[in-house]
């Protein structure tokens, strides 16, 4: 880590780098609330349109761990600018795509070409800024990493409603050009070694691409395909196991692996990366879970959902500077313990939902979770990466970020599967109580039938259908309650892991 205060050119360059990272993370979720409009625009089915997100995530998760090798070969500046230019060109292609195959292909290119910006941005922050400035620097990085996916659906909904879904991609063009130009002219901080190209482990690269790509696909599509009831999921799961075993065996054996796993020998990094995986579940899982509740139970539109979810982003934005300053004076492990506890408590506060829960009910839990996420991201990154030698930060940053993204993918798969299972459980628990011999059931059916008289050709059948829908809504709500409770418990239980982390001061002195 540099111990000199960077000059104004490097500070401007860092701002541009952070904005590039913001674009790359935002684009994961920016299409989430506009999939219906995109589906109509490219004539896709409901099952097919999910690939607009899945393709981006699969490609990005493959590129992220490659970023360390790219910076060593090309230099940090060239690798970042190449990533940004590629991301911008792919964004133009996505906006102009006229069919689903074309859009999915270009989204994959967008995720792959832009994926390197995220870990390189973290590596630049540790290379450019001295230790005394890392509190506020990591506050900025943490704010971007947590707020971008949280506001993605809101921004996407606003853009689509005011213009068209094509502008979800066109909005990247001017910022992408500006970021590329600024970074090129301000951040010449190292030189690449082209000779490493001859040592590039092509076999390891292919194994990693197959392993991570198939793993991401299984986690994304498994819940919708009933997991191992699908022959495709079974086959790809076998590919994940075989390619994963071959990949890890290879990178641990050769001298110049495509990804260097030696960073995991550092206990702080290993535990920090594991906790980053857990934070990824909350960061992406809760961003996915809340719109699901508001859409399925409350029937809210994209703009209404975005307005409610904006609370989390606002809480992060307001609290990040305080968290950054606190990390300069308070043991990061203490901040991390508070952060994990806040995420857990804030999540469990939403475990007593009813079918009418709205903005007021979600306000304070979102505020507490937003504060908790900021208090998690800043110290986790600082503890995990800040104790490593400068030469290892670029590679370790890729590992750290890919684990966080895989945590998000794992979280989405876990949430979808749990939601389906708990819905079935609560439905089967509720149905036996709908006995036409019970006075309360008869009274309810009569009330519904009376409401439908004159408005339905068969009021009795309509009343039964309405009652069934009400039971379904109640079962959905109870399933969401279970998920919020269990997710909250995960974060509270994770707090004792911090006892195994070394004091940051001792780690720093021993690692440099």
KEKOL-914040 format. One line per field, with one value per residue (C-alpha): residue in three letters; x, y, z. Coordinates in pm, whole numbers, padded with zeros to 5 digits. Layout:
N
residuo <- [ALA	...]
east <- [X	...]
north <- [Y	...]
up <- [Z	...]
end
This chain:
512
residuo <- [UNK	UNK	UNK	UNK	UNK	UNK	UNK	UNK	UNK	UNK	UNK	UNK	UNK	UNK	UNK	UNK	UNK	UNK	UNK	UNK	UNK	UNK	UNK	UNK	UNK	UNK	UNK	UNK	UNK	UNK	UNK	UNK	UNK	UNK	UNK	UNK	UNK	UNK	UNK	UNK	UNK	UNK	UNK	UNK	UNK	UNK	UNK	UNK	UNK	UNK	UNK	UNK	UNK	UNK	UNK	UNK	UNK	UNK	UNK	UNK	UNK	UNK	UNK	UNK	UNK	UNK	UNK	UNK	UNK	UNK	UNK	UNK	UNK	UNK	UNK	UNK	UNK	UNK	UNK	UNK	UNK	UNK	UNK	UNK	UNK	UNK	UNK	UNK	UNK	UNK	UNK	UNK	UNK	UNK	UNK	UNK	UNK	UNK	UNK	UNK	UNK	UNK	UNK	UNK	UNK	UNK	UNK	UNK	UNK	UNK	UNK	UNK	UNK	UNK	UNK	UNK	UNK	UNK	UNK	UNK	UNK	UNK	UNK	UNK	UNK	UNK	UNK	UNK	UNK	UNK	UNK	UNK	UNK	UNK	UNK	UNK	UNK	UNK	UNK	UNK	UNK	UNK	UNK	UNK	UNK	UNK	UNK	UNK	UNK	UNK	UNK	UNK	UNK	UNK	UNK	UNK	UNK	UNK	UNK	UNK	UNK	UNK	UNK	UNK	UNK	UNK	UNK	UNK	UNK	UNK	UNK	UNK	UNK	UNK	UNK	UNK	UNK	UNK	UNK	UNK	UNK	UNK	UNK	UNK	UNK	UNK	UNK	UNK	UNK	UNK	UNK	UNK	UNK	UNK	UNK	UNK	UNK	UNK	UNK	UNK	UNK	UNK	UNK	UNK	UNK	UNK	UNK	UNK	UNK	UNK	UNK	UNK	UNK	UNK	UNK	UNK	UNK	UNK	UNK	UNK	UNK	UNK	UNK	UNK	UNK	UNK	UNK	UNK	UNK	UNK	UNK	UNK	UNK	UNK	UNK	UNK	UNK	UNK	UNK	UNK	UNK	UNK	UNK	UNK	UNK	UNK	UNK	UNK	UNK	UNK	UNK	UNK	UNK	UNK	UNK	UNK	UNK	UNK	UNK	UNK	UNK	UNK	UNK	UNK	UNK	UNK	UNK	UNK	UNK	UNK	UNK	UNK	UNK	UNK	UNK	UNK	UNK	UNK	UNK	UNK	UNK	UNK	UNK	UNK	UNK	UNK	UNK	UNK	UNK	UNK	UNK	UNK	UNK	UNK	UNK	UNK	UNK	UNK	UNK	UNK	UNK	UNK	UNK	UNK	UNK	UNK	UNK	UNK	UNK	UNK	UNK	UNK	UNK	UNK	UNK	UNK	UNK	UNK	UNK	UNK	UNK	UNK	UNK	UNK	UNK	UNK	UNK	UNK	UNK	UNK	UNK	UNK	UNK	UNK	UNK	UNK	UNK	UNK	UNK	UNK	UNK	UNK	UNK	UNK	UNK	UNK	UNK	UNK	UNK	UNK	UNK	UNK	UNK	UNK	UNK	UNK	UNK	UNK	UNK	UNK	UNK	UNK	UNK	UNK	UNK	UNK	UNK	UNK	UNK	UNK	UNK	UNK	UNK	UNK	UNK	UNK	UNK	UNK	UNK	UNK	UNK	UNK	UNK	UNK	UNK	UNK	UNK	UNK	UNK	UNK	UNK	UNK	UNK	UNK	UNK	UNK	UNK	UNK	UNK	UNK	UNK	UNK	UNK	UNK	UNK	UNK	UNK	UNK	UNK	UNK	UNK	UNK	UNK	UNK	UNK	UNK	UNK	UNK	UNK	UNK	UNK	UNK	UNK	UNK	UNK	UNK	UNK	UNK	UNK	UNK	UNK	UNK	UNK	UNK	UNK	UNK	UNK	UNK	UNK	UNK	UNK	UNK	UNK	UNK	UNK	UNK	UNK	UNK	UNK	UNK	UNK	UNK	UNK	UNK	UNK	UNK	UNK	UNK	UNK	UNK	UNK	UNK	UNK	UNK	UNK	UNK	UNK	UNK	UNK	UNK	UNK	UNK	UNK	UNK	UNK	UNK	UNK	UNK	UNK	UNK	UNK	UNK	UNK	UNK	UNK	UNK	UNK	UNK	UNK	UNK	UNK	UNK	UNK	UNK	UNK	UNK	UNK	UNK	UNK	UNK	UNK	UNK	UNK	UNK	UNK	UNK	UNK	UNK	UNK	UNK	UNK	UNK]
east <- [00000	00129	00225	00228	-00078	-00184	-00174	-00484	-00454	-00464	-00759	-00956	-00860	-00981	-01319	-01348	-01254	-01524	-01781	-01680	-01723	-02063	-02175	-02064	-02242	-02554	-02602	-02649	-02984	-03083	-03287	-03460	-03773	-03796	-03790	-04154	-04083	-03765	-03955	-04211	-03938	-03746	-04046	-03926	-04111	-04122	-03865	-03631	-03615	-03438	-03128	-03088	-02970	-02823	-02591	-02445	-02385	-02224	-01986	-01900	-01821	-01578	-01397	-01363	-01093	-00906	-00857	-00543	-00370	-00486	-00334	-00003	00006	-00139	-00085	-00361	-00441	-00462	-00666	-00920	-00959	-00989	-01259	-01446	-01428	-01546	-01832	-01939	-01934	-02128	-02384	-02443	-02490	-02744	-02945	-02958	-03026	-03342	-03372	-03330	-03025	-02849	-02937	-02830	-02498	-02426	-02527	-02274	-02010	-02111	-02069	-01742	-01575	-01688	-01642	-01277	-01359	-01490	-01184	-00938	-01109	-01047	-00686	-00632	-00767	-00512	-00229	-00284	-00395	-00197	-00326	-00450	-00685	-00827	-01125	-01291	-01170	-01326	-01640	-01676	-01605	-01845	-02116	-02090	-02074	-02385	-02592	-02557	-02748	-02999	-03100	-03064	-03432	-03541	-03319	-03417	-03788	-03761	-03561	-03798	-04111	-03984	-03804	-03770	-03579	-03314	-03192	-03101	-02796	-02754	-02703	-02364	-02220	-02121	-02007	-01812	-01626	-01551	-01429	-01201	-01045	-00995	-00843	-00608	-00472	-00446	-00364	-00038	00059	00244	00366	00254	00470	00376	00608	00346	00125	00358	00301	-00077	-00237	-00496	-00607	-00660	-00853	-01086	-01138	-01219	-01462	-01645	-01647	-01769	-02001	-02178	-02190	-02353	-02604	-02696	-02749	-02950	-03170	-03183	-03481	-03697	-03611	-03678	-03306	-03217	-03551	-03395	-03154	-02976	-02916	-02793	-02555	-02418	-02379	-02157	-01960	-01920	-01776	-01538	-01418	-01391	-01176	-00954	-00926	-00823	-00578	-00417	-00388	-00233	00024	00164	00402	00199	-00169	-00444	-00567	-00333	-00505	-00216	-00401	-00616	-00313	-00372	-00629	-00777	-00830	-00980	-01231	-01297	-01370	-01603	-01790	-01798	-01980	-02238	-02273	-02333	-02636	-02783	-02673	-02824	-03071	-03262	-03262	-03432	-03655	-03835	-03953	-04077	-04292	-04429	-04499	-04649	-04838	-04905	-04921	-04705	-04559	-04186	-04196	-04379	-04130	-03838	-03970	-03983	-03643	-03480	-03480	-03193	-02982	-03055	-02954	-02627	-02555	-02610	-02417	-02118	-01906	-01955	-01867	-01555	-01432	-01516	-01304	-00998	-01041	-01232	-01113	-01270	-01368	-01594	-01754	-01802	-01969	-02207	-02273	-02353	-02579	-02763	-02818	-02944	-03174	-03303	-03386	-03558	-03770	-03948	-04035	-04388	-04533	-04899	-05053	-05093	-04733	-04602	-04368	-04416	-04355	-04033	-03891	-03695	-03580	-03438	-03262	-03104	-03005	-02861	-02642	-02542	-02442	-02215	-02060	-01999	-01853	-01603	-01428	-01451	-01268	-01015	-00939	-00932	-00724	-00547	-00316	-00179	00142	00081	00179	-00105	-00386	-00493	-00533	-00690	-00938	-01065	-01106	-01282	-01530	-01606	-01690	-01925	-02098	-02122	-02274	-02539	-02605	-02618	-02851	-03095	-03102	-03151	-03428	-03620	-03600	-03692	-03981	-04128	-04084	-04230	-04521	-04613	-04569	-04795	-05051	-05082	-05110	-05387	-05599	-05731	-05874	-06090	-06370	-06717	-06850	-06692	-06917	-06643	-06565	-06931	-06974	-06671	-06788	-07133	-06985	-06771	-07061	-07282	-07011	-06994	-07369	-07454	-07087	-07008	-07203	-07125	-07089	-07032	-06736	-06604	-06625	-06428	-06166	-06133	-06095	-05831	-05644	-05658	-05517	-05241	-05154	-05142	-04918	-04688	-04668	-04586	-04313	-04156	-04169	-03975	-03710	-03661	-03626	-03377	-03167	-03149	-03029	-02747	-02592	-02623	-02466	-02178	-02059	-01848	-01631	-01467	-01296	-01071	-00948	-00621	-00614	-00568	-00269	-00080	-00169	-00052	00284	00340	00230	00450]
north <- [00000	00348	00566	00891	01111	01089	01406	01568	01379	01043	01154	01254	00923	00736	00914	00800	00445	00438	00563	00287	00031	00184	00135	-00229	-00315	-00111	-00297	-00626	-00508	-00218	-00449	-00625	-00406	-00376	-00741	-00729	-00438	-00602	-00928	-00752	-00565	-00878	-01116	-01351	-01587	-01551	-01829	-01693	-01335	-01430	-01489	-01112	-01115	-01465	-01413	-01097	-01264	-01577	-01375	-01130	-01400	-01557	-01228	-01105	-01355	-01297	-00930	-00993	-01165	-00891	-00616	-00802	-00847	-00516	-00284	-00154	00145	-00047	-00331	-00093	00123	-00183	-00318	00014	00062	-00294	-00247	00076	-00077	-00381	-00147	00020	-00324	-00421	-00105	-00180	-00555	-00659	-01022	-01220	-01424	-01103	-00928	-01223	-01253	-00882	-00885	-01166	-00953	-00655	-00854	-01016	-00703	-00482	-00732	-00647	-00290	-00402	-00583	-00348	-00053	-00214	-00290	00073	00205	00001	00087	00464	00572	00555	00378	00696	00770	00420	00483	00740	00563	00232	00419	00542	00195	00031	00284	00214	-00165	-00171	00112	00031	-00301	-00154	00137	-00059	-00159	00197	00360	00102	00150	00528	00512	00261	00451	00793	00683	00319	00009	00079	00367	00122	00058	00391	00569	00395	00551	00906	00806	00515	00743	00999	00735	00580	00913	01032	00706	00684	01031	01019	00668	00545	00365	00053	-00127	-00454	-00752	-00883	-01179	-01329	-01394	-01681	-01828	-01787	-02110	-02163	-02499	-02342	-02057	-02296	-02505	-02193	-02065	-02399	-02434	-02083	-02053	-02383	-02313	-01975	-02132	-02409	-02156	-01920	-02175	-02460	-02329	-02279	-02626	-02806	-02868	-03232	-03316	-03154	-03367	-03049	-02932	-03281	-03289	-02940	-03015	-03309	-03077	-02831	-03102	-03244	-02910	-02760	-03047	-03027	-02648	-02645	-02931	-02741	-02397	-02553	-02743	-02513	-02221	-01952	-02032	-01831	-01746	-01751	-01900	-01833	-01530	-01775	-01859	-01522	-01600	-01251	-01272	-01622	-01529	-01188	-01349	-01598	-01318	-01133	-01437	-01401	-01028	-01105	-01311	-01010	-00754	-00930	-01159	-00887	-00670	-00963	-01075	-00747	-00684	-01044	-00977	-00648	-00794	-01127	-01018	-00644	-00629	-00314	-00185	-00127	00241	00173	-00101	00126	00405	00169	00014	00355	00376	00125	00322	00650	00500	00376	00712	00904	00667	00575	00884	00822	00455	00548	00785	00534	00268	00491	00492	00173	-00185	-00299	-00626	-00434	-00243	-00568	-00730	-00433	-00445	-00816	-00774	-00482	-00677	-00973	-00773	-00555	-00866	-01042	-00730	-00821	-01172	-01085	-00958	-00956	-00923	-00544	-00465	-00163	00137	00210	-00149	-00176	00170	00109	-00245	-00103	00179	-00069	-00307	-00022	00091	-00270	-00335	-00028	-00136	-00481	-00386	-00125	-00331	-00661	-00514	-00335	-00642	-00888	-00686	-00430	-00684	-00833	-00733	-00486	-00745	-00975	-00718	-00725	-01102	-01117	-00845	-01064	-01361	-01144	-01002	-01330	-01486	-01196	-01240	-01616	-01543	-01341	-01621	-01879	-01651	-01614	-01990	-02054	-01793	-01924	-02284	-02199	-01981	-02264	-02521	-02300	-02193	-02558	-02627	-02341	-02412	-02772	-02645	-02396	-02601	-02849	-02555	-02455	-02692	-02607	-02748	-02462	-02166	-01909	-02066	-02079	-01717	-01609	-01793	-01642	-01294	-01340	-01493	-01199	-00959	-01137	-01165	-00984	-00942	-01308	-01573	-01825	-01644	-01968	-02075	-01720	-01712	-02038	-01901	-01579	-01772	-01991	-01680	-01537	-01862	-01853	-01495	-01590	-01889	-01663	-01412	-01681	-01816	-01469	-01445	-01770	-01648	-01313	-01488	-01749	-01496	-01275	-01565	-01639	-01296	-01299	-01648	-01530	-01275	-01525	-01590	-01254	-01406	-01598	-01284	-01121	-00763	-00546	-00356	-00677	-00815	-00505	-00495	-00856	-00849	-00569]
up <- [00000	-00087	00210	00010	-00030	-00397	-00607	-00753	-01083	-00908	-00693	-01004	-01161	-00856	-00873	-01236	-01138	-00868	-01120	-01359	-01082	-01004	-01365	-01370	-01043	-01126	-01455	-01270	-01131	-01360	-01585	-01292	-01288	-01670	-01778	-01892	-02126	-02257	-02305	-02525	-02715	-02820	-02840	-02567	-02334	-01954	-01913	-02181	-02059	-01735	-01948	-01983	-01620	-01605	-01904	-01748	-01413	-01559	-01778	-01501	-01247	-01497	-01565	-01205	-01095	-01423	-01341	-01137	-01429	-01669	-01457	-01438	-01817	-01938	-01635	-01410	-01632	-01959	-01803	-01651	-01961	-02186	-01957	-01955	-02334	-02393	-02145	-02320	-02670	-02550	-02389	-02727	-02879	-02610	-02677	-03051	-03018	-03202	-03091	-02771	-02886	-02988	-02662	-02444	-02632	-02595	-02227	-02174	-02349	-02138	-01817	-01928	-02068	-01781	-01500	-01444	-01338	-00999	-00855	-01028	-00855	-00515	-00607	-00717	-00386	-00188	-00429	-00444	-00097	00230	00540	00718	00426	00388	00617	00393	00076	00177	00285	-00072	-00213	00031	-00045	-00418	-00373	-00154	-00296	-00667	-00654	-00409	-00634	-00961	-00984	-00894	-01156	-01416	-01350	-01380	-01704	-01865	-01763	-01875	-02195	-02302	-02195	-02464	-02247	-01970	-02191	-02371	-02035	-02006	-02321	-02220	-01865	-02015	-02256	-01983	-01736	-01998	-02097	-01739	-01612	-01911	-01843	-01463	-01333	-01482	-01161	-01284	-01595	-01743	-01830	-02174	-02126	-01891	-02194	-02289	-01942	-01957	-01839	-02114	-01972	-01629	-01790	-01971	-01657	-01454	-01717	-01729	-01350	-01265	-01566	-01497	-01121	-01181	-01422	-01177	-00896	-01118	-01298	-01044	-00841	-01151	-01285	-00954	-00911	-00965	-01124	-01432	-01634	-01750	-01393	-01298	-01593	-01530	-01158	-01253	-01482	-01192	-00965	-01226	-01369	-01020	-00894	-01203	-01175	-00809	-00864	-01149	-00985	-00675	-00881	-01152	-01100	-01280	-01221	-01387	-01035	-00738	-00432	-00195	-00058	00137	00350	00514	00783	00774	00400	00419	00689	00531	00193	00363	00538	00204	00066	00347	00284	-00085	00018	00197	-00061	-00361	-00184	-00001	-00315	-00487	-00200	-00125	-00486	-00490	-00182	-00310	-00653	-00547	-00234	-00270	-00654	-00661	-00987	-01050	-00951	-00623	-00538	-00622	-00399	-00100	-00165	-00200	00181	00203	-00043	00135	00471	00320	00160	00483	00708	00487	00573	00946	00903	00709	00978	01250	01076	01124	01502	01591	01552	01219	01384	01624	01335	01148	01450	01478	01103	01094	01398	01235	00913	01115	01343	01058	00856	01146	01203	00877	00991	01106	00779	00693	00348	00392	00492	00302	00323	00695	00800	00595	00673	00995	00908	00585	00770	01014	00733	00526	00817	00881	00519	00514	00844	00691	00353	00476	00747	00556	00258	00476	00688	00397	00149	00367	00534	00209	00030	-00253	-00514	-00403	-00374	-00740	-00750	-00402	-00495	-00778	-00543	-00283	-00534	-00706	-00369	-00291	-00628	-00579	-00238	-00417	-00666	-00387	-00193	-00483	-00538	-00166	-00141	-00443	-00324	00035	-00077	-00288	-00011	00261	00043	-00011	00362	00473	00200	00320	00679	00595	00357	00622	00814	00515	00612	00482	00807	01005	01063	00997	00658	00558	00662	00461	00149	00180	00213	-00096	-00288	-00197	-00320	-00656	-00709	-01029	-01122	-01191	-01384	-01109	-00773	-00581	-00798	-00789	-00409	-00384	-00624	-00422	-00097	-00258	-00370	-00018	00123	-00140	-00044	00323	00250	00042	00327	00582	00352	00331	00711	00741	00496	00670	01005	00884	00694	01000	01213	00964	01020	01396	01410	01186	01446	01652	01343	01412	01717	01476	01296	01398	01524	01211	01352	01421	01080	00901	01073	00999	00640	00503]
end
